């Protein structure tokens, strides 16, 4: 596996910091991770800034949610925004990403992938040559033990990503 697979194309502090106008002419769809990307892990309610961002995104792009969690954790987002959701995705394996691209009827070069984890979201998107955007986790305090272990190893990549951004 090539080292580049672990680095995103872009980095933002929060999903709502992403200026969607920058991408309207080049991309047709956005695939978004759920936990710690659009909501804090375990939360069911979107913060106001995220709601506004997601509303704008939904008006300009095809949107899909992919999560390694179970669907019952985010039924309200599916209902409120009428978005397709794939749960138990087994990211970074490509199957769920490909399935979502088929649902959205888009090709790899038309998709932005946004997530907070390097070893699941970014790696999965990079395997399929999606445009990947890494955001900082909304709240790491509720991470599962597996996620905490992953984040420890991801921290080495975070340091390099933040150095590259400062250039």
ABEGO torsion letter per residue (X at the ends): XBAAAABBABBBABAAABBAAAAAAABABBBBBBBGAABBBGBABBBAAAAAAAAAAAAABBBBBBBABBAAAAAAAAAAAGBBBBBGAGOABAAAAAAAAAAAGBBAAABBBBBABAAAAAAAAAAAGBBBBBBBBABAAABBAAAAAAAAAAAAAAAAAAAAAAX
